[in-house]
Amino acid sequence: MTSKITLYSDKALIEQIKVYAKEQNSSVSKIVNEFFINLLEAKKPLHQNDHKKSKITDSLLGRLEGADSDEKLYHKHLEDKYL
């Protein structure tokens, strides 16, 4: 069951979130609901939240296993890329 909620915010912020929602093919309501769900999930004790990971976390899990992760090589990569 859904219910209505009234939120008050800065007019410019509201306009920005409407544009963002449209770009994401979503609605402001869906974005706010996801925010509230994530906020409440983050407050749960870790043992209850272990099985819930984000899609991004799941996609990255295990990527560096066995990889040579030398910090100096990473800094060199950044210098080559951006300088």
C-alpha positions as CSV (number, residue, x, y, z in Angstrom):
1,M,0.0,0.0,0.0
2,T,1.3,3.4,-0.8
3,S,0.6,6.7,0.9
4,K,1.3,10.3,0.2
5,I,3.9,12.4,1.9
6,T,4.6,16.2,1.5
7,L,8.2,17.3,1.5
8,Y,9.4,20.9,1.5
9,S,12.7,21.8,0.0
10,D,14.6,24.5,-1.9
11,K,12.9,25.3,-5.2
12,A,16.2,25.0,-7.2
13,L,16.9,21.7,-5.6
14,I,13.5,20.4,-6.5
15,E,14.0,21.4,-10.1
16,Q,17.4,19.7,-10.2
17,I,16.0,16.5,-8.9
18,K,13.2,16.5,-11.4
19,V,15.7,16.9,-14.2
20,Y,17.8,14.1,-12.7
21,A,14.8,11.8,-12.3
22,K,13.8,12.4,-16.0
23,E,17.4,11.6,-17.1
24,Q,17.3,8.4,-15.1
25,N,13.9,7.4,-16.5
26,S,12.6,7.5,-13.0
27,S,10.4,9.7,-10.8
28,V,11.2,11.8,-7.8
29,S,9.0,9.5,-5.7
30,K,11.0,6.4,-6.7
31,I,14.3,8.2,-6.0
32,V,13.1,9.4,-2.5
33,N,11.8,5.9,-1.7
34,E,15.2,4.3,-2.7
35,F,17.0,6.9,-0.6
36,F,14.8,6.1,2.5
37,I,15.2,2.3,1.9
38,N,19.0,2.7,1.7
39,L,19.1,5.0,4.7
40,L,17.2,2.4,6.8
41,E,19.3,-0.5,5.5
42,A,22.5,1.3,6.5
43,K,21.2,1.6,10.0
44,K,20.7,-2.2,10.4
45,P,23.4,-4.0,12.3
46,L,26.1,-5.5,10.0
47,H,25.1,-9.1,10.6
48,Q,21.6,-8.4,9.3
49,N,22.9,-6.4,6.3
50,D,25.6,-8.8,5.2
51,H,23.6,-10.5,2.4
52,K,22.5,-7.2,0.9
53,K,25.1,-5.6,-1.3
54,S,24.8,-3.1,-4.0
55,K,25.1,-4.0,-7.7
56,I,28.3,-2.1,-8.0
57,T,29.8,-3.9,-5.0
58,D,28.8,-7.3,-6.5
59,S,30.3,-6.4,-9.8
60,L,33.6,-5.5,-8.3
61,L,33.9,-8.3,-5.8
62,G,36.9,-10.5,-6.5
63,R,38.3,-8.3,-9.4
64,L,41.6,-7.7,-7.7
65,E,42.1,-11.2,-6.4
66,G,45.6,-12.4,-7.4
67,A,46.3,-9.0,-9.2
68,D,49.6,-7.2,-8.7
69,S,48.2,-4.0,-7.0
70,D,51.4,-1.9,-6.6
71,E,50.5,1.6,-5.5
72,K,53.5,3.1,-7.4
73,L,52.2,1.5,-10.7
74,Y,48.8,3.0,-10.1
75,H,50.3,6.5,-9.5
76,K,52.4,6.1,-12.7
77,H,49.2,5.2,-14.6
78,L,47.4,8.3,-13.3
79,E,50.4,10.5,-14.2
80,D,50.5,9.1,-17.7
81,K,46.8,9.4,-18.1
82,Y,46.3,13.0,-16.8
83,L,49.6,14.8,-17.2
